[in-house]
Structure formats: C-alpha cells, structure tokens
C-alpha cells in the first residue's frame, strides 16, 4: 500500500502498527528511501535481512534523540550534537542496558533531518532498524512506485515523490580519532571544523583533491603533477580543472617540462572544464586566484567549507594568489612552480595525516 506523506496522525499510527507486528515499511528520509522494521526485536531484523538478501552488513538504527543514551555510549559529543539530526551516520558502541534486535557490539545511528522520520520516531518511541531501498549491488529505488513493483511484500510505502539524494556520511566515533567509513553529504572538512582537529579516512576510501585555475593547462596541472610525487595515489585521487577551460587539450609544453623537473609526469593530462560533479566529489578544493574561488561557490555554494586559495590553506593570509605564467617563458613557469611548492608540500603532509595506511 502506497500512502502519500502527510502530517495526519493516521499515517504514524498505521506505520507503528506494522512495525509492532514485525512488518516492513518503506519511508523517505533527507537523502533516499529506506526499508524500516522494529529495531528492538530479532524477528523483524531477520525478515529484513532476508528481504535484502544479506547476512553480514549491519543496518542503521534510527533512534529518537531523547533516547540515544539508552541504546548507545555517547562519545565525540561535539559531532553528535552538531550533525544529528542530519545526513550523517555515526558508529557508536551499544549500551548493554538497551535492548536491540541485532547482536553487533557497535551500531550505526542516524536521525534524518526530515520531519516525517522525526515525528515517526517520536510517535513510535523505539528504535527502528533501517536499510537502503534496494537489493545489494542493484541501483537505489528512487520512487515509491519502483519500490512497490520490486518489493510487493512491503506493507506500507510512504510516498514523498522522487528522492535521489547523496547518501549519508558514515563515521566511526568508537576509535580514538574518528574514522570516515563512507563519504556522503557531510564533507570531511566540515566534520573537522566542528570536531576541532583532523579525522581519519578508512583505507578503503580515497581522499579526493581538486586543483583549479583558469585554462587548466598551466598552474593546476603543474600543481596536480607535482603533488602526486609526494602522495601515495592508492589513497589519494588528484584532479584538476579550469573555470574557462576547453576540454581535451594537453598541458602547455612548459608546464610539462617543469613538472618533469620535479619528478612528475603530466604528458597524459587533458584540460577539462570545471563542473558541479567535480566539485561535489572533491574533499578539498585548492584554487589559484580569488576569482576561481568565486566561480566554485557560484556553481556549488555549499563547497565553501572545503575550498581555499592554495597559498592560504590553513594559513593566516588573505588573497594570496598564484601568478599565471601562461604565454611566458620556461623560467617564469619554473618560478610559478617554486611559488606553489611550499604550499603543495604543506598540503601533502596535511592529507597524509588523515590516511590510515
């Protein structure tokens, strides 16, 4: 049964009845649709595992905010207080006194910043176990009608239209230093700003670094090529783009020559125009001039938290730009590379401190 989302208490009452009877419902969140069951009993969780055709991957628990400490051991409170509710899943140790249906020692906890879910949790007054609305390895189901067609056994589907948001960020707070286990909506640098220090990145993930200049033929590919000599590319993905670039051109001859002097190689580089997709996937964006910074924010205002002038990153300087050598001689390109080099070395060391190798 598909029911249009509303504030009518009947929708919460019907949802709670199904959950109490060990049934499965499909609910919208601030990112995507999810399947939900009562989180305090083994039987519905087993039913959801069978539906999802998975045994080992744990589910996320949506828990009413006021009941969190009953079910988990609160740690790294700054992160929890700031980001919950929101598009972040925090991994915490279970409180032995709290009854949950799974047998994990640590669980993922999330409270979507979504009125329907918050109201449902308040009404139900118990944790619910939630997983993505799909079969593992298959695409996410974006609409209630896709869910109904693929999973006719779902008793209730709450219709909030098409949802295709980026998944939540998953971070383990049980370790001495928090570890990002899955990159999602909340940027790494935003978490660090709230936490007050660096966090770590799981070895299964890569840190994505993006350099930006104008034409993507001189400064940004030189920065990309030089910093790659300082980093392990198994753990760091380095890209570059231009705010006024033509796609598909090689780096300038002088840029290629200078990078070679630093032990790098950008002979395969091809220019590309800056896109929202490149901005969204980057964990850190470093630009050469303030006009590039402005362009990034015009495309994606939310990227301000992770965008810096290269020579200003974590330094007390303002509007410190990298000069453009385009059209000049080889010595000018060398001067530009030497101008960038101390900042590139600083950035490389900064990124390394986030990696678990």
ABEGO torsion letter per residue (X at the ends): XBBBBBABAAAAAAAAAAAAAGBBBBBBBAABBBBBBBAABAAAAAAAAAAAGBAABBBBBBBBAAAAAAABBBBGAAAAAAAOBEBBBBBBBBBAABBBABABABBBBBBBBBAAAAAAAAAAGBBBBBBBBBBBGBBBBABAAAAAAABAABABBBBAEBBABBBBBBBBAABABBBBABBBABBAAAAAAAAGBBBBBBAABBBBBBBBBAAGABAAAAAAAAAAAABBAAABBBBBBBAABBBGBBBBAAAAAAAAAAGBBAAABBBBBBBAAAAAABABBBBABAAAAAAAAAABAAAAAABBBAAABGBBBBGBBBBBABGBBAAAAAAAAAAAAAAAAAAAAAAAAABBX
